[in-house]
Amino acid sequence: MSDSEWTKVDFQQFLNKYGKEIIIKNAPTILYSKKDKEHEAYNSLIAFFFIAGFLLIYIALSYFLAFIFFNLIIFEKIMITQSATNIGRIPE
């Protein structure tokens, strides 16, 4: 390991003393392809809003139409009909 000592320097003071050319000359090149870039989140955001919207609409419709689907008299008639038609059947 080297015995050099690192000291923290104010960036603006370094620019004033040495100029910006030394920084530009010694800066590493950053190369990346289009595939390496982080993808745009717009499509995901739009999909999220569509799914959330449809889910809220479904919940609202289910709530307002629950009295049709959970009517006790209709439910009993359906269960009696189903159990009567299943009598004598052999389960597979």
Secondary structure as UniProt FT lines:
FT   HELIX           11..18
FT   HELIX           21..26
FT   TURN            34..36
FT   HELIX           42..64
FT   HELIX           66..69
FT   HELIX           72..86
FT   TURN            87..88
//
